[in-house]
Amino acid sequence: MTTPWLSKFFPPEVFACVTNRSINFALPKKGKPFGQKQKRFLSSLFSKTDVPIINVRQVHGRRIVTATPRYLKKGKIVEADGVITNVLNLPIAVRTADCLSVFIFDPKKKAIGLVHAGWKGTKKKIVPHAVRLMQRKFGSRLKDLKIAFGPSIRPCCYQVGKDFQKYFPKDVVHKPSGLCLDLPLANQRQLTALGISKKNIFDCELCTFCGPGFFSFRREGEKAGRMISLLMLRG
């Protein structure tokens, strides 16, 4: 797992991790969200079996789910690209293979958010949307939020077309090989424009394409597995 930087950035009351390619956490199209091998792995993380993890079926949209006790009872996996909650001991999850996982923690209101931000979601400003939702639902204040960026494809490897200059005019890098998008920087800009201080945003700076041990859709195509990002408030 690629977690030391998360445990240093967040306090002990926050459990946060990102897996690597040693185990594939791709969400099945049908059936239960976790197989036996995945359940054993998760049980070792949380020291108990059958942990009720909140999953979403990611569609590169802008929808954020609020995980409440009532939501838990429904037990459905809905189409969304992020989760927020203030329920203790409830892990929330997103899956990535080049897209950015964004961890949000409010130490004052005891709330968390986890977002899947690819270029489409970033274009739709999904992370600021999650922050505003935490403001409305939990009373979060921008100055209190601590935000971390997980591994993702980086501008060293993320070649894009000319259209991206319109979508992200300040975040496309000109290189000899072509145009490259800085996905984490685009999300950082959106957060600082919202009013969040740079000092409260941490980026692990790990590239899924050229870095060792990660799944990468850009590199592997449809055969690529998925890393899972998990976030939980300890009770």
C-alpha positions as CSV (number, residue, x, y, z in Angstrom):
1,M,0.0,0.0,0.0
2,T,1.1,3.6,-0.6
3,T,0.1,5.0,2.7
4,P,3.0,6.4,4.8
5,W,2.4,9.9,3.4
6,L,-1.3,9.7,4.3
7,S,-0.6,8.7,7.9
8,K,1.9,11.6,8.2
9,F,-0.5,14.1,6.8
10,F,-3.7,13.0,8.7
11,P,-4.0,12.6,12.4
12,P,-4.5,9.1,14.0
13,E,-8.3,9.5,14.1
14,V,-8.3,9.2,10.3
15,F,-7.7,5.9,8.6
16,A,-6.6,6.5,5.0
17,C,-4.9,4.2,2.4
18,V,-4.3,3.5,-1.3
19,T,-3.5,0.0,-2.4
20,N,-1.1,-0.9,-5.2
21,R,-1.2,-3.4,-8.0
22,S,-0.5,-6.4,-5.7
23,I,-4.3,-6.8,-5.5
24,N,-7.0,-5.8,-8.1
25,F,-10.0,-3.9,-6.7
26,A,-11.9,-3.3,-9.9
27,L,-15.6,-3.2,-9.2
28,P,-17.5,-6.1,-10.9
29,K,-20.2,-5.1,-13.3
30,K,-22.5,-7.5,-11.4
31,G,-22.6,-9.2,-8.1
32,K,-21.0,-8.2,-4.8
33,P,-18.3,-5.5,-4.7
34,F,-15.6,-7.7,-3.1
35,G,-14.3,-11.2,-3.7
36,Q,-12.9,-13.5,-1.0
37,K,-9.3,-12.4,-1.5
38,Q,-10.3,-8.7,-1.3
39,K,-12.4,-9.4,1.8
40,R,-9.4,-11.1,3.5
41,F,-7.2,-8.1,2.6
42,L,-9.8,-5.6,4.0
43,S,-10.3,-7.6,7.1
44,S,-6.6,-7.3,7.8
45,L,-6.8,-3.6,7.5
46,F,-9.8,-3.1,9.8
47,S,-9.1,-6.1,12.1
48,K,-12.6,-7.5,11.6
49,T,-14.6,-9.2,8.9
50,D,-17.5,-8.0,6.8
51,V,-16.7,-4.3,7.1
52,P,-19.6,-2.2,5.5
53,I,-17.6,-0.2,3.0
54,I,-19.5,2.4,1.0
55,N,-18.9,1.8,-2.7
56,V,-20.0,3.8,-5.8
57,R,-20.1,2.9,-9.5
58,Q,-18.0,5.6,-11.0
59,V,-19.1,7.2,-14.2
60,H,-16.8,10.3,-14.5
61,G,-19.7,12.5,-13.5
62,R,-20.2,15.0,-10.7
63,R,-22.6,13.2,-8.3
64,I,-21.5,12.9,-4.6
65,V,-23.2,10.5,-2.3
66,T,-23.9,11.4,1.4
67,A,-23.5,8.2,3.4
68,T,-26.0,8.4,6.3
69,P,-27.3,5.6,8.5
70,R,-30.4,5.6,6.3
71,Y,-28.3,5.3,3.1
72,L,-26.5,2.4,4.7
73,K,-29.8,0.4,5.1
74,K,-30.5,0.6,1.3
75,G,-27.3,-1.3,0.6
76,K,-27.2,-0.2,-3.1
77,I,-24.2,0.7,-5.2
78,V,-25.3,3.9,-7.0
79,E,-23.6,5.7,-9.9
80,A,-21.5,8.5,-8.4
81,D,-17.9,9.7,-8.2
82,G,-17.5,10.5,-4.6
83,V,-18.8,10.0,-1.0
84,I,-19.0,12.2,2.0
85,T,-20.0,11.2,5.5
86,N,-19.8,12.0,9.2
87,V,-20.5,8.5,10.4
88,L,-17.8,7.0,12.5
89,N,-16.1,3.7,11.7
90,L,-17.6,3.7,8.2
91,P,-15.0,3.3,5.4
92,I,-15.8,5.0,2.1
93,A,-14.1,4.1,-1.2
94,V,-13.2,5.0,-4.7
95,R,-11.2,3.1,-7.3
96,T,-8.6,4.5,-9.6
97,A,-6.1,3.5,-12.4
98,D,-4.7,6.9,-13.5
99,C,-7.5,9.2,-12.1
100,L,-6.9,11.2,-9.0
101,S,-8.3,10.1,-5.6
102,V,-8.9,13.1,-3.3
103,F,-9.1,12.7,0.4
104,I,-10.9,15.4,2.4
105,F,-10.9,15.7,6.2
106,D,-12.7,18.2,8.5
107,P,-11.1,17.9,12.0
108,K,-13.6,20.3,13.5
109,K,-16.9,18.9,12.3
110,K,-15.5,15.3,12.2
111,A,-16.5,14.6,8.6
112,I,-14.7,13.2,5.6
113,G,-15.0,13.0,1.8
114,L,-13.4,10.9,-0.9
115,V,-13.6,11.8,-4.6
116,H,-12.7,10.1,-7.9
117,A,-11.4,12.9,-10.1
118,G,-10.4,12.1,-13.7
119,W,-10.2,14.8,-16.3
120,K,-13.9,14.7,-17.0
121,G,-14.8,15.1,-13.3
122,T,-12.2,17.8,-12.9
123,K,-13.6,19.7,-15.8
124,K,-17.0,19.5,-14.0
125,K,-15.2,20.7,-10.8
126,I,-16.3,17.6,-8.8
127,V,-13.9,18.3,-5.9
128,P,-15.1,21.8,-5.2
129,H,-18.6,20.4,-5.5
130,A,-17.8,17.9,-2.8
131,V,-16.4,20.6,-0.5
132,R,-19.5,22.8,-1.0
133,L,-21.6,19.7,-0.1
134,M,-19.7,19.2,3.1
135,Q,-20.2,22.9,3.9
136,R,-24.0,22.4,3.5
137,K,-24.4,19.0,5.1
138,F,-21.9,19.3,7.9
139,G,-21.1,23.0,8.4
140,S,-17.5,22.5,7.3
141,R,-15.4,25.6,7.0
142,L,-12.8,26.0,4.2
143,K,-10.0,27.0,6.6
144,D,-10.4,23.8,8.6
145,L,-10.2,21.3,5.7
146,K,-7.2,19.1,5.1
147,I,-7.0,17.6,1.6
148,A,-4.6,15.0,0.2
149,F,-4.1,13.8,-3.4
150,G,-3.4,10.2,-4.1
151,P,-1.4,8.6,-6.9
152,S,-2.5,9.6,-10.5
153,I,-1.1,10.0,-14.0
154,R,1.1,13.1,-14.0
155,P,2.2,15.7,-16.5
156,C,5.4,13.6,-17.1
157,C,3.2,11.1,-18.9
158,Y,-0.4,12.4,-19.4
159,Q,-0.4,13.4,-23.1
160,V,-3.6,15.1,-24.2
161,G,-5.2,16.7,-27.3
162,K,-5.5,20.4,-28.2
163,D,-9.0,20.6,-26.8
164,F,-7.6,20.3,-23.3
165,Q,-6.1,23.8,-23.6
166,K,-9.7,25.1,-23.6
167,Y,-10.7,22.9,-20.6
168,F,-7.6,23.6,-18.6
169,P,-5.8,26.7,-20.0
170,K,-3.4,27.0,-17.0
171,D,-2.8,23.3,-16.4
172,V,-1.6,22.0,-19.8
173,V,2.1,21.7,-20.1
174,H,3.9,22.1,-23.5
175,K,6.6,19.4,-23.9
176,P,8.6,18.3,-27.0
177,S,6.4,15.1,-27.0
178,G,3.2,17.2,-27.1
179,L,0.7,18.6,-24.7
180,C,0.5,17.1,-21.2
181,L,-2.2,17.7,-18.5
182,D,-1.2,18.3,-14.8
183,L,-4.4,16.8,-13.3
184,P,-3.4,17.3,-9.6
185,L,-2.5,21.0,-10.3
186,A,-5.9,21.5,-12.0
187,N,-7.6,20.3,-8.8
188,Q,-5.3,22.3,-6.6
189,R,-6.2,25.4,-8.5
190,Q,-9.9,24.8,-8.2
191,L,-9.5,24.3,-4.4
192,T,-7.4,27.4,-3.8
193,A,-9.9,29.4,-6.0
194,L,-12.6,28.2,-3.6
195,G,-10.6,29.6,-0.7
196,I,-8.6,26.6,0.6
197,S,-5.0,27.4,1.6
198,K,-2.2,25.6,-0.3
199,K,-0.7,24.6,3.0
200,N,-3.8,22.5,3.7
201,I,-3.4,20.5,0.4
202,F,-0.9,17.7,0.2
203,D,0.1,15.9,-3.0
204,C,1.9,12.6,-2.9
205,E,3.4,13.3,-6.3
206,L,3.3,9.7,-7.4
207,C,2.7,8.9,-11.1
208,T,0.6,5.8,-11.9
209,F,1.9,5.6,-15.4
210,C,5.7,5.6,-14.9
211,G,5.8,4.9,-11.2
212,P,6.3,1.3,-10.0
213,G,3.5,-0.8,-8.6
214,F,0.4,0.9,-9.9
215,F,-2.4,0.0,-12.3
216,S,-2.6,2.4,-15.3
217,F,-5.5,2.5,-17.7
218,R,-3.4,4.7,-20.1
219,R,-0.6,2.1,-20.1
220,E,-2.6,-1.2,-19.9
221,G,-6.0,-0.3,-21.5
222,E,-9.1,-2.4,-20.7
223,K,-6.9,-5.0,-18.9
224,A,-5.9,-2.6,-16.2
225,G,-7.0,-3.4,-12.7
226,R,-7.9,-0.8,-10.1
227,M,-6.4,0.5,-6.9
228,I,-8.8,1.2,-4.1
229,S,-8.6,4.3,-1.9
230,L,-10.2,4.1,1.5
231,L,-11.0,6.7,4.1
232,M,-12.6,6.4,7.5
233,L,-13.1,8.3,10.7
234,R,-12.2,6.2,13.7
235,G,-14.7,6.2,16.5
